[in-house]
Amino acid sequence: MHRRVGKPKSRKGCVTCKIRHVKCDEQKPECNQCTRSDRKCDGYSDSSQRQLQEQIKKDIPVQRWHINPDQSFVLVPGSREERQYVHVFCTQATHALSGFFPTEFWTRFLPQLSHRYPAIRHAVSAVGAVYGKQLLPANADSADVEQFTLLQYNKAIQSFLGQLNSPQTVGIDLVLVTCLLFVCLETLRSKNVRALDHIQSGVQILAARLKEKKVTVNNEFERELLHIFGRLNIQTGLFGRGILPLDIHPEKSTIAGSGEILAFDNISQARETLTNLQCRALVFIRSVGSKSGITYETVFEQQIKEQKSLEAEYHTWREAFDRLGKKSSKTTGISDPRAPLALLIEHQTSLVWLLNCISQEESHFDNFTSNFEEIVGLAESILELSPKTESQPVAEQFSLDPGVLAQIYWTANKCRDPLIRRRAIAALARCPARQGMWLRPLIVQVASKIVEMEEEAICSLPVKERRVAEKDRVYEALIYPEEDQRSPCPVGFLFKPNGVNGEFECRQVDVAW
């Protein structure tokens, strides 16, 4: 046993030195050990170290929780069933809603907001319930889930209306978040008309605030929220509704002609820039299409100039994106290899549409066969990188973003190369079941119907030799958005049998899917 050498250990040191476990020189009123180290000497006590520790414990009040038999320690507010579906939303639905571009908006910000605001919590719970219903076996009774979803939806609406009546306590961000969750809910329930109504309401609120310069982009949450509505705004335009320009930074709205080389630090920046460009291009395309009786020869000089300017911006974006692709995925934030391919598909389809919007002839699209081939090749690459259909999780079958489904469908309709368009339809059939408000089973059948109608007069020829005449081409397929999308679905196919300057002829067909 180790024995102390010399004098016995002194227990008369100051309190500070005892706590620090250092030798005290016992000078009074303050020991030199404390003063040399610029510490406050707490004086002397005859208590031992153990007695001092016991005294400290006595001085700290002990919190005691009184739990009733019907209570439990709850970190998340709401009933047990609400918490169950909030958990489904946080662990499963958020990954689907993010698509190829994971973001903390869905995985971190929304769950936090659901803890604090009842309207968001009820909406999140409703989305989690209707999303979780897809995980049930085919023979399972989903009536209880549907009833719970509607109950939570009603509670969310009531809380939302309460927020609107007290604008001084709720910011515009929370109103937009609640509106966004309503869009998710109606989209999952295949209520496209209501989903479009919610999108337009949110976009109108956002556009008014931007006009009044009352919207700021000071953090990741605000930027993500505005970008999501920017992409939803484009989706309303694709469904034939009005589209509003949403320039978050008007002074930086154009990306060409500034004399500076455009550069992206990460893929999120590239995506946000492309979204803004697509929005402005779609506004231009719709403005050209609204001019009745216009032909390529009588197009206003200003429209040609604006088209060329937008085209230059698309080329500038592509050059910057190609430079970004040479960097490592770690620095560019690319966690899913399908993400850059999806952006290239969006870029190509939007650019081809822009370059053809002034011409009234569908045959003008035949000049862009190489672009269509690139789009289909990119889509096939995405599918090769995706999980196989047999084991594909629900998260791969749905996303709020329109993704590539709408782009490939458009390519199948506008590309008249018989082999490429058939590759496009084959790729479309392998895509996720739903992206945004686009239902794969329906649009696959619509695209196939367009090919059948266009090639009716030449169906006796070998497939690779089928060249569709202008008078037989479908200019547009109008899929009427019903409250409940059912099979068969009424679709209007627009032709110009009397030439490009003739009137449209609409042939309505019920398409089974």
N, C-alpha and C positions, 0 to 999 in steps of 0.2 A: 504494500500500500504506500502511495506517495504521501510523504509528510511534509508540512510546511517548514521551511528553514527559517530560523530567526524568530522574530517577534510574531505573536498571534495576529490574525487578520483583524484590523480595526473596523468596527461597525458604526463609527461616529462621523463618517463622511457626509457631505451635503446630499440632498435628494437628487440633484441633477447628476452628480457623479455616480451615484448608485444605479440610476436608470441606465446610464451610459456604460456601466461596468468598467469604470476607470478608477485608478487610485486617486483619492482626494487628499490635498495637503492640510485640510481641516482649518484653514485660516478663516477668521471671522472679521467682519460680517459676511464677506464673500470670499470663496476660496480662489487661489491664484489659478488653479486648473481651468475654472470657468472664465475668469476675466481674460486670461491669455488667449482663449479661443473665441472671445466675443460672444459668450453665452450668458444667459441670465441665470445667476445662481439662485436656486429656489430655497436656500436655507438648509437648516439641519433638522433632522428628525431621529428619534430613537427607534423608529420602526424598522423592521428588517425588510429586505427586498420582497419577501412573500407578503408581508403586511401591506407594503405599498401597493402591490398588484391587486390585493383584495380591496383596498380602499378605492383604487381606480374603477374596479368593477362596480362598487357600490354607487359611485358618483354618476355612472352612465345609466339612464333610465331604460328599462327593458320593455319593448313593445310586445303586447300580448294580443293575439288575434282570437276573437270570440266567434267561432263558426257554428251556425245553427245546423241542425240535422239536414235541412233541405238546401244547404248552400255548399259551394265548393270554391276553391281558389281559381278564379277565372282571369286570364290575361286578355282574352278577346271578348268584347261585348257581344250581346245578343243571345238568343236561345241556343240550345244544343244543336238543333237542326240548322239554324243560321250559321253557326260556327263550322258545322260540317261542310256546308257548301262554300263558305268562304275559303276553307282549306282546299277544296277541289279547285276553286278558282286560282288560288295562289300557287298550287303545286303542279297543276296540269293545264288549265285554260290559258294562263299567262304565256306559256311557251308557244301555244298555237297562235295566239294573238300577235306575237312578235314576228312570226314568219321566219325568214332567213336572216333577219336583223335583230338579234336579241338586244333588249334595252331595259334599263332599270325603271323606266316609266311603268311598265306592267309588273315587273317582278318585285320592285321595292316601294316606289312611290304610292301606287294605288293601294296595296295592302296597308300601308301606314295611314292613309287617308280614311280607309274603311273603319279603322279603330276609333276615329274621332268624329266622323260625320255620319249621322244615321242614314241620310239619303244615299250616300255612296255605299255604306255597308249593305243596305237592303238591295241596291242594284247589283253589287258584287255577288251577293248571295244568290240572287235570281239568275245571273249569268252562270255562276257555278253550277246551279241546279240543272238548267237547260243543257249546259255543256256535258255535265255528268250523266245526263239521261242517255247520251250516245254510247256510254260505256255499259249500259244495262244489256242483258241478254235479249235476244229478239222476242222471246216469249214472256218477258217480264212485264208486269203491269206498271205503266208509267203514269197512271191517273193521279196518284198522290203527288208525284213530282211536279206534274203540270199544275195541280192546285196550289202547291207551295210556291211555284214560280210566279203565278198570277198574284198571289197574296203579297209576296215580296215586291213585285213590280208596283202594285197599288200603294204599298207603304213607301216605296222610293219616290213615287210621283207626289204623294202627299207631303213628304218631307222636302222634296224639291220645290214644290209650290210655296212651302213655308220659307225656304231660303230666298225665293224671289221676292217675298213680301218683306224680307228684312235684309235688303242689299247692303246695309252698313255693317253687317256681321259676316257676310259671305262675299269673297272676292269673285271676280269673273272667272278665274281659273277653275274654281269648284263647280260653277255652273256648267262650264264646258266639259269638265270631267264627267259630271252626271249625265249630260247630254250624250257623251261618247259611250258611256255604259249602256244607255238606252239603245244606241245604234247597234252595239254588240248583241244585245238581247233580241232585238227584232230581226237582225240578220240571221242569228242562230235559229230563230223560229220560222225562218223563210217568209217573213212579213216585209217584203222589199219596199212596198209603198210607204209603210210607216218608218222604216229605216231611212229612206231617202228624205222623208219629212224632217226627221231628227237631224240628219246631216245638214240640210239646208238651214234649219233654225240655228244650229251652232255656227255655221259659216257666216250667216247674216250677222249674228252677234259679234263674231270675230272681225268681220269686215268693217262694221260700224266703229268698233273700238280702234282698229288700225287707222281709220280715217280721222278719228279724233285724237290719234297719237296717244292713246291710253293703254297700249299694250307694250310691255317690255319683255326683253329676252335676256334676263339677267342670270339665269341658271339652267341647268340641264333639264329640269322638269318643265319649265315654260317652253324651252326650245322644242322638246319632244312633243309636247301637246299641240303646239302650233303646226309642227310638221305633219302630225297625224291628220289634223283637219285639212291641211293642204292636199294630202293624198286622197282623202275622202271627197274633197271638193272636185277632184278630177274624176272620181268614180261617178258622181252625179252627172257630170258632163257626158260620160260614156253611156249613161242611161237616158240621154235626151233632155235632161233638165238644164236649167240655167247654171252657168259657172261664173263665179266671181273671182277677179284677180286678188290674190292674197300675198302681196309683197311685204314681207316682214321687214326687210331693209330696202326701201325704195331706191336709196342712193347706190345700192349694190345690185340692183335687179338685173342688169345686163352683165354678161361675162365676156363680151367681145368689144373691141374698139377702144379699150381703155389704155392700150399700149403696154400693159403689164401682162406677164406670163401667168396664166391661171395655174394654181398648184393646190392640190388637196393633201391635207395631213393624214386623213383617214377616210374610210369608206363612208362614214356618216356624213361628212362634208360633201362628198361626191353625190350622195343620194339626195340630200337636201337641195343642192344646186340643181340637180336634174328635175326634181319635183317642181321647183319654181319655174324652170324653163318649160316643162310640159304644160303647166297651168297656163302660162302666157301663150304658148303655141295653140292650145285648145281654144282659148278665148278668140284668137285670130281665126282659127279654122271655122268656128261657129259663126263668126262675123261675116266671113266670106260666103258661107252656106246660106245665110239669111238674106242675101241679095238675090231677089227673084229675077230671072231672065238674064243673068250675067253669063258671059262666055269668056273664053280665054282671050279673045281678041279685044274685048271691051273692058277688061279688068283695069281698074284705076292704077295709075302709076304708083300711088302711095302704097297700095297693097303689095305690088311687086317688090317695092323697096323694103317693106316690113318683112315679107317672106324671106328675102335675101339676108336681111339682118339676123333673123332667127336661125336660118340655116348656118350662118357663120358661127353663131353661139353654140350650135350643136357640134360643129367640127372642133371648136375650141374646147368644149367639154370632153370630147373623145380623146383629144391629144393629152389633156391633163389626166384623164382616167388611165390612159395607157402608161403614162409615167408613174402613176400611183401603183400600177400592177407590177412594176419592176422592184418595188420595195418588199420587204419581208411581211408576212401576214401578221406577225406580232406587232409591228409598228403601225400597220394600216387598220388594225382592229377587225380583220376578217376572220371570224370564228367559224363560219360556214362557207365552204368553197362554192356553194351555189349562189351566194349573194352577189358577187361581181358578175356572174353570168346573167342573173336576173336583171341587173341594171343595164347590161348591154342589150338585152332584149327590149327593155323599155325604150332605150335610146333609139334603136333602129326602127321600131314600129312607129314611134312618135315622129321621127324624122321623115320616114316615107310618107306618112299621112300628111305632114306639113307640105311636102314637095308636090303632092298630088291634089291638094284641096282646091286650087284655083282651076285646074282643068276639069271640065265637065264630062270627059270621056273616061270610062272605066278602063279602056285599053291602055291608058297612060300608065297604069300600074305595071304593064308588061315590061317597062324599061327598068324595073327594079327587081328583076328575078334574082340577082346575086345577093341583094339585101334580104330577100325572103329566104334564100337558102341559108344565109348566116343565122337568121332568126331560128329556123327549124333546127339547125345544127346545135345551136346553144341550148335549145329546149331539150333536145335528145341528151345532151351532156348533163343537164340538170337531173333528168330522170335516171340516168346511169348512176348519179351520186346519191339518189334518194333510196330510202328503204324499199324493199320489195313489197308488192301489193299484199301478198299473203300475210306478212307480219307487220304491215304498216300501222303504226299507232294512230289514235284519233288525232293527236296533235299534228300529224302529217296530212290529215284529211280536211283541215279547216284552218283558215287564217282570215283576219279581218281585212287585210290588205288584198287588193285584187290580184297581186302577184303576176304570174306569167299566164294564167288561165285566159284572161281577156285578150292578152297580146297574141297568143297562139290561135285563138278563135278568129281574131281579126285577120291574121295572116292566111288562115285556111280559106277565108272568104275572098280576100283581095288578090291572092296569088293564083293566076290561072294556068301556071305550069302544072300539067296533070299529075306529074310524079311528086313534085315538091308539096303540092297542096294535100295529097294523100298521106305523105309523111307527116304533115302538120296535123291532120285529123287523127292519125295513129298516135302521135305524141299527146294530143289533147285527151284521147281516151285513157291515157296512163297517168294523167295529172291528178292532183288531189281532188276530192269530190266537190269541194267548195273553197273558193277564194273570193273574199268579199261577198258580193251578191250574185256571183256567177256560179250557176249550178252546172257541173260538168256533164251529167247525163243528158240534160236538156240541150246545151249548146253543141254537144257532139252530134246529136240528131239534127239540129238546125243546120249545122255546117254540112252534114251529109246530104240533107234535103236540097241545099243550094247547089251542090255539085250535081245531084240528080236532075234538077230542073234546068241547069245551064247546059248540061251535056245530053239532054233528051234527043236533040236533033242529030247528034253525032255519036250516039252510043254504039253504033255498029263498028266504028273505027277502033283500032288498037288503042289502049289507054294512052300510050305515050304520044300518039298522033292527034289527040283531041284538042283542038284550038277553038275556044268559045268565041262566037261572033258577038259584036257589041250589042246587037239588039236582043240577044239571049242572056245577057249578063244581069245578075242581081245587084242592084246598086246598094241596097240596104235591106236587112231583115229586122223587122220591128217585133220584138218579143214583148207582148203586152204584159206589164207587171201586175199580176193579180194579187189580191190580198193573200190568197193561199195558192201557191204555185202547184198546180195539179196537172196530171197527165190525162188527156192530151192538152197541150197548151196552144192557144191561138197565136199564130205568127203571120205577120203581113210581109210579103216579099215584093219589093219595088223594082219594076222593070221600066225601060224606055223603048218599047217596040217600034216607035216611029222616029227613032234617031235621037241624038243627044239634045237637040233643041225641042223635042216633043214633050208632051205631058207624061208624068209618071203614071204607070198602071200598077195598082196594088192587087196582088193575088193572095187572099187569106187562106191559110192551110192550118188544120189542127195537127200539130206534131206530137206524136206519142213518144214518151221517153220513160 
